[in-house]
Amino acid sequence: MDETEFWEIVDSTREAAEGDPEDHAELLVGRLLQADPDAVLDFARHFESRYHRAYRWDLWGAAWVLLGGASDDAFDYFRCWLIGQGREVFEGALHEPDALADLLGEFDEEIDGDGEELGYAADEAYEELTGAVAPDLGIPAAPAEPEGTPVDFENAAELERLYPKLSERFGS
């Protein structure tokens, strides 16, 4: 599976789910069940590599503003959700986290920003297809700490300076 196919699967299942992350995860599992186990592992590798790429302080700060706070777990689920938003939103956010204010359409804080189930979709599909737990993906492990310069999440003035558009649109 190449990168284009990965993003096509993410996009088509998100659109079918009408943006609901839980429905998206269910549809993603269903779509992956139509593939062979090796393709499911390829999908998992694409997902995990993007998940690791998004482990950055500047993106965590953007998630903090967008969500009104983001614990370690919340940031993990946010990164899954961000991948689920598709290539344009994902790459745009990595290029400039504050651009999420422009890249995101409607944002329902009750359901958006948390894509925990998306992170398990490939594992679930692989296990259903094979009866076995997915093997190690053979990709580099996540960094121990987020990349970049730490952000002081408790400093509202600093967050507003770093994320002016997100602060204006989503700040409290």
PADOTOR-448201 format. One record per residue (C-alpha): residue in three letters; x, y negated, z. Coordinates in pm, 1 decimal. Layout:
<recs>
{"Ala" {X Y Z}} ...
</recs>
This chain:
<recs>
{"Met" {0.0 0.0 0.0}} {"Asp" {141.4 -335.4 -96.5}} {"Glu" {81.3 -674.0 64.3}} {"Thr" {-188.5 -770.5 -186.3}} {"Glu" {-390.2 -457.3 -109.6}} {"Phe" {-344.8 -513.3 264.4}} {"Trp" {-491.0 -864.3 240.2}} {"Glu" {-770.3 -747.3 8.9}} {"Ile" {-880.4 -493.6 269.2}} {"Val" {-865.4 -754.6 546.6}} {"Asp" {-1061.1 -1007.4 338.2}} {"Ser" {-1328.5 -775.3 204.8}} {"Thr" {-1406.7 -626.2 545.0}} {"Arg" {-1412.9 -970.2 712.4}} {"Glu" {-1650.7 -1104.2 448.0}} {"Ala" {-1877.2 -799.8 484.6}} {"Ala" {-1877.5 -855.6 862.4}} {"Glu" {-1970.0 -1221.1 807.9}} {"Gly" {-1679.8 -1319.8 1032.3}} {"Asp" {-1782.5 -1120.5 1342.1}} {"Pro" {-1456.7 -968.6 1478.1}} {"Glu" {-1619.7 -656.2 1627.7}} {"Asp" {-1813.2 -581.2 1308.8}} {"His" {-1495.3 -658.0 1115.0}} {"Ala" {-1305.9 -393.5 1313.5}} {"Glu" {-1577.4 -132.8 1255.3}} {"Leu" {-1584.5 -203.7 881.5}} {"Leu" {-1205.6 -196.3 868.9}} {"Val" {-1197.4 147.3 1031.4}} {"Gly" {-1458.8 266.0 782.5}} {"Arg" {-1257.6 132.0 490.8}} {"Leu" {-936.6 290.9 617.4}} {"Leu" {-1114.2 625.8 657.4}} {"Gln" {-1152.6 624.1 278.4}} {"Ala" {-772.9 619.6 241.8}} {"Asp" {-518.5 891.7 300.6}} {"Pro" {-321.4 896.6 628.3}} {"Asp" {-5.1 756.1 464.9}} {"Ala" {-198.7 455.0 334.8}} {"Val" {-343.5 400.5 682.3}} {"Leu" {10.8 397.8 823.1}} {"Asp" {113.8 151.1 552.9}} {"Phe" {-175.5 -72.5 655.2}} {"Ala" {-65.8 -42.0 1019.7}} {"Arg" {290.0 -142.9 926.6}} {"His" {163.8 -452.0 744.0}} {"Phe" {-59.6 -542.3 1038.2}} {"Glu" {208.4 -488.4 1303.7}} {"Ser" {474.8 -682.5 1115.0}} {"Arg" {240.1 -982.7 1089.5}} {"Tyr" {139.5 -941.9 1453.0}} {"His" {508.4 -962.0 1550.9}} {"Arg" {571.4 -1259.7 1319.3}} {"Ala" {296.3 -1450.7 1499.0}} {"Tyr" {459.5 -1402.5 1840.3}} {"Arg" {574.8 -1764.1 1858.7}} {"Trp" {550.8 -2035.8 2119.7}} {"Asp" {414.6 -2294.4 1877.0}} {"Leu" {133.2 -2062.2 1772.9}} {"Trp" {60.6 -1973.8 2135.1}} {"Gly" {26.8 -2346.1 2206.6}} {"Ala" {-218.9 -2379.5 1918.7}} {"Ala" {-418.3 -2083.6 2054.4}} {"Trp" {-415.2 -2247.8 2398.3}} {"Val" {-572.0 -2565.4 2260.4}} {"Leu" {-815.6 -2381.6 2034.0}} {"Leu" {-934.7 -2141.7 2304.5}} {"Gly" {-910.0 -2373.4 2603.0}} {"Gly" {-635.4 -2154.6 2749.7}} {"Ala" {-472.7 -1827.6 2643.9}} {"Ser" {-325.7 -1565.7 2876.5}} {"Asp" {-77.6 -1308.1 2746.1}} {"Asp" {-362.3 -1074.5 2655.6}} {"Ala" {-572.8 -1351.9 2503.2}} {"Phe" {-278.1 -1451.4 2283.5}} {"Asp" {-233.2 -1087.8 2175.6}} {"Tyr" {-600.2 -1070.7 2074.6}} {"Phe" {-576.4 -1411.9 1909.3}} {"Arg" {-292.0 -1288.4 1686.9}} {"Cys" {-505.1 -991.6 1578.0}} {"Trp" {-795.0 -1227.4 1507.3}} {"Leu" {-564.5 -1461.4 1314.3}} {"Ile" {-455.0 -1178.1 1085.4}} {"Gly" {-820.6 -1095.3 1038.5}} {"Gln" {-883.6 -1446.3 905.6}} {"Gly" {-688.5 -1361.4 592.0}} {"Arg" {-366.0 -1456.9 425.0}} {"Glu" {-433.2 -1828.3 369.4}} {"Val" {-528.8 -1896.3 731.0}} {"Phe" {-258.3 -1669.2 872.0}} {"Glu" {26.7 -1807.4 661.3}} {"Gly" {-101.1 -2163.3 700.1}} {"Ala" {-102.9 -2126.9 1078.2}} {"Leu" {248.7 -1986.3 1079.3}} {"His" {366.7 -2271.6 857.3}} {"Glu" {196.1 -2539.1 1071.8}} {"Pro" {-3.2 -2422.9 1375.9}} {"Asp" {-186.6 -2756.3 1408.1}} {"Ala" {-322.6 -2697.1 1055.0}} {"Leu" {-565.2 -2445.3 1206.5}} {"Ala" {-788.2 -2746.8 1269.6}} {"Asp" {-825.0 -2780.5 892.2}} {"Leu" {-798.1 -2412.3 795.6}} {"Leu" {-1081.5 -2286.9 1014.8}} {"Gly" {-1443.8 -2336.5 924.5}} {"Glu" {-1705.7 -2301.8 1192.8}} {"Phe" {-1563.1 -2169.4 1516.9}} {"Asp" {-1787.2 -1994.2 1768.1}} {"Glu" {-1589.0 -1977.7 2090.1}} {"Glu" {-1807.7 -1688.5 2208.7}} {"Ile" {-1677.9 -1452.6 1937.3}} {"Asp" {-1397.6 -1621.6 1743.6}} {"Gly" {-1034.5 -1611.1 1849.5}} {"Asp" {-1050.1 -1256.8 1990.9}} {"Gly" {-971.3 -976.1 1749.2}} {"Glu" {-860.4 -713.1 1997.6}} {"Glu" {-1046.3 -434.5 1816.1}} {"Leu" {-878.6 -525.4 1485.2}} {"Gly" {-548.2 -432.4 1644.7}} {"Tyr" {-669.9 -75.9 1703.3}} {"Ala" {-841.9 -17.0 1368.1}} {"Ala" {-555.4 159.8 1190.3}} {"Asp" {-477.9 379.3 1492.7}} {"Glu" {-843.4 475.8 1522.3}} {"Ala" {-870.7 558.3 1151.9}} {"Tyr" {-547.9 759.9 1153.0}} {"Glu" {-659.7 961.7 1453.5}} {"Glu" {-999.4 1031.3 1295.6}} {"Leu" {-836.8 1140.2 969.8}} {"Thr" {-567.1 1360.9 1119.1}} {"Gly" {-669.7 1448.7 1473.7}} {"Ala" {-330.7 1317.5 1586.9}} {"Val" {-202.2 995.7 1735.0}} {"Ala" {-29.3 773.3 1481.0}} {"Pro" {348.7 820.7 1477.3}} {"Asp" {600.5 545.8 1532.6}} {"Leu" {572.5 304.2 1241.0}} {"Gly" {947.3 266.2 1197.9}} {"Ile" {940.9 -112.7 1204.7}} {"Pro" {1141.6 -337.9 1435.8}} {"Ala" {994.2 -381.1 1782.2}} {"Ala" {833.5 -706.1 1885.5}} {"Pro" {1069.7 -960.7 2035.7}} {"Ala" {1079.5 -960.5 2416.2}} {"Glu" {988.7 -1329.8 2423.4}} {"Pro" {801.5 -1548.3 2176.3}} {"Glu" {1016.7 -1709.3 1907.5}} {"Gly" {1093.7 -2079.4 1925.1}} {"Thr" {1083.7 -2341.4 2197.4}} {"Pro" {856.4 -2273.7 2495.8}} {"Val" {546.9 -2492.5 2522.4}} {"Asp" {426.9 -2628.9 2857.7}} {"Phe" {62.5 -2522.8 2842.5}} {"Glu" {-22.2 -2717.7 3158.1}} {"Asn" {93.6 -3050.0 3011.7}} {"Ala" {-216.5 -3188.1 2837.9}} {"Ala" {-32.8 -3490.7 2695.8}} {"Glu" {234.7 -3268.2 2542.0}} {"Leu" {-27.2 -3035.5 2390.6}} {"Glu" {-207.6 -3335.5 2241.7}} {"Arg" {119.9 -3464.4 2097.3}} {"Leu" {214.1 -3124.8 1948.5}} {"Tyr" {-136.7 -3041.1 1823.9}} {"Pro" {-316.3 -3368.7 1746.3}} {"Lys" {-567.1 -3221.7 1499.7}} {"Leu" {-650.4 -2919.0 1712.8}} {"Ser" {-678.2 -3140.7 2019.7}} {"Glu" {-916.5 -3373.6 1842.6}} {"Arg" {-1134.5 -3093.1 1706.6}} {"Phe" {-1118.8 -2836.3 1988.0}} {"Gly" {-970.5 -3008.4 2295.1}} {"Ser" {-1175.7 -3033.3 2608.4}} 
</recs>
